[in-house]
Amino acid sequence: MTEERSNTTLDFPCNLETYAYEALTDVGDAESSERLYRVIPAETFLEVFASDRSHMINPDDGTWVSPPPSYPPISSKSTRMNLPFFIDMTENKDSREYGKVFHEKEFIEYFTSKQ
């Protein structure tokens, strides 16, 4: 039996506006909110995302930190590893091709009607 986990008591599914304003904390308070979101068009993500799972290997002894998935690593036509660019939340020239980074307040305002 799988244990169900939830970080909210909201109904599922619910719209982003409800979730953002009732489940996320510090929404609208840019001073205290450090959350950043990288928004990537689905087509771009599916076309270019790649991870060779090297981030799952302990650098000290070469063992797996967690068992790897049973399916092959995800690669793209151009690379076998670009995960660092997807998780980098700075807007540098190398990461811009992997979507746009939003501060939480900016993200919520952009994707909801509370603009």
Order of alpha helices (4+ residues) and beta strands (2+ residues): alpha-beta-alpha-alpha-beta-alpha
